[in-house]
Amino acid sequence: MFQIVPPDTHFDFLGKRRLASAISLAVILIGVAAIPIRGIRTGIDFSGGTELQLRFEPGSEVNEGAIRGALDDAGVGDADVIRFGVGQTREYLVRMAGELPLVEGAAGAPPAADAAQPGTSGEAAGPGAAGAEAEAAAAAGGELSPDERRVRLAALEAVLESRIGPLEVERVEFVGPRVGAELRRDGLFALVLSWVAILGYVGFRFSVRYGPGAVVALVHDVLVTCAVWVVLGFEFDLQVLAALLTIIGYSVNDTIVIFDRVRENLSLRTRRELEDVVNRSLNETLSRTLLTAGTVFLSCLALVLLGGPVIRPFSLAMLIGVLAGTYSTIYIAAPVMIWLEERYGRRRAGAGAGAAARA
């Protein structure tokens, strides 16, 4: 096996575990302190909103700034515009909070009354009343009807075309506040369920005292990644949730490799202390740890730099998580395992000695 670190290294990883724990705690506390200042930004997946995919002619000179300016004219002042595609492809994602805005006086937009079907309340109340009712429903957190949403989309498309030229709306997606709340709840449930499942697996595969160390390391990885995300002011969405779950899978794999070597060396030890055995195991697997982490890190870095803005949140969260996961495997999981082993191992040994004395 190719190794980038000599197999006979003797780094004292566990001797620095207190410093490492302090650094981890500081990073997490900085993230917590940043919440009242920067807030927790959530994408439309979790908070609700509308996403449009716009396609322009290949020779068009349109850019993000022109689209934002046209959206401002249409009354959409807070929207994210992201370009994707390569070469001459002119496709953009427009993400806005809430429902599509009501654009007044847009040339070419069908009147609100035309969208209502015969016999519906929209026709009976008239266009003004229908628009007022739709606006009131949107303001109250409700969802627009499909007909009203089509009217607003046509009006917005007309405004954009009048400002920046011909375009095609390829896709429109809307996530309501209720669905966003369900996605948030399900995402947190998925994280907790993954931790519980890993606790059970590691406890069954190795020892009950190994499981908590692995889970504490995984919780650490998620908290550190989220702390950095909050400090940088990035949005939490389904891509970030997918990255967090992927980080958990990556980190536990790295931890299990080290735990397996610890178990192997424990079966061979005679009078060596547990801390020495774990340190030896960390040194023996250091080359494998660095090779695996380096490969994943470079892959994520390439995606961040070259993958485009659409998948950049996932790639960047993975980049942070790989660093946190490699770090926690050495400085979080192993020390917690040692603490539990020494604490409950000594208690078990003391109980055995007491029973022998009574006998």
N, C-alpha and C positions, 0 to 999 in steps of 0.2 A: 504494500500500500504506500502510495506517495505521501510523504510527511513534510510539512514545512517547519515543524518544530522538532528538535531532537527528542527521542523517546526517554532520555534520562534526565529531563529537566526536574528541578525541585523548587518551583515557585510556591511560596507560602500564601495561597489564595485565602485560606480561612483566617489567617492572621490579620487580614484587612476587612473582615466581615462587618465589624462595627462601623468603620468608615463608610463602607459601601451601603450599609443600611441607612446611615445618616444622609448620604447623597440621594438615595431613592426617596426617603421621606421628604427631603427638601424639595425635590422636583414635584412630588405630588402636592405638597402644601402650596407651592407657587401656583400650580394649576387651580387649586381650590380658591386661593386668594384672588386669582384673576377672574373668577366667575362674576363677582359683583361689579367689576370694572368693565370687562369686555362682554360679559354675558355668554350664554350658551346658544350659539347660532345653529338652527336646524334647517335643513333643506325642505323642499316641498314634500318629500316622502314622509316626513314626520310632522311638519306643521301645517301641511295642506297648501295647495297652490296650483298653478297652471304652467304647463311646459309646452312650448311650440317648437316645432322643427321647421325652419325656413330654408328654402333652396332658391338661390339666385342664378341668373345666367352666368356661364363660365367667364365671359368677358367683362362681367360687371366689376366696377371699382368700389363696391360697397364694402364697408368694414364695420368693426364693432362700434366705433364712435358714431358713425352715421345711423346705425340701427338704434342706438341709445337716444340719439337726438330725436329721431322720428317717434320713438316710444314716449319721450317726454312731451312731444306735441300732442300725442294721443291721450295723455293723462296717466301714463304708466311711468312714474318717476323712479321707482325702485325695482329694477329688473336686472337680472344677470344675463349677459350675452356671451356665449361661448362659441367659438368657431371650431369646427372639426372637419376632418377630411384632409386630403393631401393634394398637392398640385394646384390646378385651376378650379378645383371643386369649391363652390361657395355655399356651404351649408352652415347654419348657425342654430344653436339652441337658445331659446329665450325662456327664462324661468322667472315667474312673477308670483308674489304672494296673493292668495285669494283667487277670486273668480276673474274672468276677463272684464276689463273696464267697460263702462258705457260711454262710447265715443259719439259725441253729438256732431251733426252736420258733416258726416263723412260722405264724400262724393262716391256714388255707386253703391252705397250700403242700402239694403232693403229696409223699408220701414218696419217698425216693430209689429204693426198690425198684420203685415203679410206673413209673419212667422207663425201666427196663431192659426190653428185649424178651425174650420167652421164649427160653431157650437161651443167653443171653449170660452173661458172667462176672458181671455185676451181680446177676442173679437167683441165681446159684449161691452167690456169696459173701455175699449178704445186704446190707441197706442200710448197715450200719455199715462193712463192709469196702469197699463201693463208694465211700462218701463218703471214707474214708481214702485209698483209692487215687487218687481224683480230686484230693484235696487235695495228696497227695504229687506227683502229676504237675504240678499248677499251680505248686507250690513249686519244682520242678526246672526250670521254664521251659517245660514242655510245655503242650499245649492240651487243654481239656476236650472230651469227646465232645459231640455235639449234644444227646443226651438229658440229660446232666448239666447242660449249659448251660441247657436249658429248665427243669429243676428249680430251679436257682438263681435264674433270672429270675422264676419264679412265686413263690418264697419272698421275694425282694426286693420284688416288686410287692405282695405281701400285707402286708409290714411298712410300706411307704410308704402304702398305703391305710388301714391302721389308725392311722397317725399324722396324715396330712394329707388324707384323704378320697379319693373316687373318682378314678381316673386311667386313662389308656390308654397303653400302651407302643406307640408307632407304629413305632419302628424300633430295631433293635439291631445294632451293628456291632462286630466284634472284629478287631483287627490283632495277629497274633502277633509275637514278638520277631524271628523269622527274616524275616518280611515287612518289618518295620520296618527291619532292617539292609539289606535289598535296596533299599528306598526311599531310604535315606540314600546308599547307594553310587550308585544311579542318578541321584539329585539332583546329587551332586558331579560325576558324569560329564557330565550335561547342561550344567552351568556351564562346565566345561573345554571341552567340545565347542563351545559357543557362542563362547568366546573364540578358539579355533583357527579356526573358520569365519569369524569377523569379521576375523581377521588375514589370512586368505587373500583375502577379498573386498576389503578396503581396499587390500591390496598390489596386487591385480589392477586395481582401479578407479582408483587414483591412482599410488602408487609404493610400492616395498618399504619405504622409510624412513618412510612414513606409517603403516603398519600397527601397528608396536609402540607408537606414541603412543596410538592408539585403544584397543589392548588394555590398556595400563597404566592408562588412564583408567577402563576398565570394571572391571578388577580393583580399582581404588581405590574405585569406587562400591559394589561388593559388600562390600569389607572395612569401609568406613565404616558402611554400613547394619548389618552384622553386629555391629560394635563398639558402636553405639548400642543395638542389640537386647540384647546381653549386659549392658550397663551398666543398662538399664532392667529387666532380669530377665524379659523376655518369652520365650514359648516359640517354638521353631523347629518349624514344621510344613509341610505341603504348601502352605498359603496363602502362607507367607513365601517358600518356594522359587519359587512362581509369580510373586510380586512381584519377586524378584531377577532372574528371567529377563526379566520385563517391563521392569525398570529397564535391563537391558543393551540391549534393543531400543530403548528411548527414548533412552538416552544416545548410542549409536552414531549414531542419526539426527541428533542435534544436532551431533555431532562432524563428520560427513560434510559437513554444510552449510558449516561453517567451513573445512574442508579444501578444499572446492570453490572457495570464494572465495579462499583462499590460492593455489591453483593458477592461478586466473584472473589474480590480481594479479601473480604471479611471471612470467607470460608478457608482462606489460606493463612490468615494471620495467626500468630502465636501470642506474643506479648505486646504487640504494637497497639497504641492507643487508637481509638476510633477516628479522632481528628487526623492522625497521621495516615490512616488508611484512606480516608476521603480525599485528603490532599494528594496522595499518590494517585488515586483514581482520576482526579481532575487533571493532573499532569499527563497521565497516560492517554487520556482522551482529548487533550488540548488540540492536537493537530487536526483530529477529525472535527472538533467543534469549530475551529477557525476556517477549515476548508468548506464545511457546510454553510456556515454563516456568511463567509465571503462570497460564495457562489450565489446565494439567495440575495445578498445585499447588492451585488453587481447587477443582477437581473432586475431588481426593483429600481435601482438607480437608472438603468437604461430606459425603463418604462416611464420614470418621472421625467427624464430629459427628452425622450423621443416619442413617447406614447401618445402625446396630445393631451389636451385639457379634459377630455371626457373621462378618461380612466385615471387621471392624475390623483384625485383624492384617494382612490384605492392604493395606488402605487406608493404614494407618500406615506400613508398610514402603515403600509407594510414595511417600508424602509425604517420607520421609527420603531415598529414592533420587533423587527429582526434584531436590531441593536439591543432593545430592552430585553428580549427573550434570551439572547446569548448571555447577557450580563446577569440576568436573574437565575439562570441555570447554575452558574458558578457561585454567585454571592448571595442568593436568596434561598433557593431550593435546598442546596447542600447544608447550609447552616441550620435551617429549620429542622431538617431531618436529624442532624447531630443533636440538636437541643432536645428533641422528642426522644431519641434513642437513649441519650444519657439520663434524662429525667425519669422515664418510665422503665428503662433497663435497670437503673440502680434501685428503683422501688421494687421491681420484680426480684432482683437479686437479694435485696434486704428481706423481703417476705419469705424467700426460700431459705435464707440463713436462719430466720426466726423459727420457721417450721422445723428445721433440722435440729435446732437447739432444744425445742420443746419435746422433740421425739427422744 
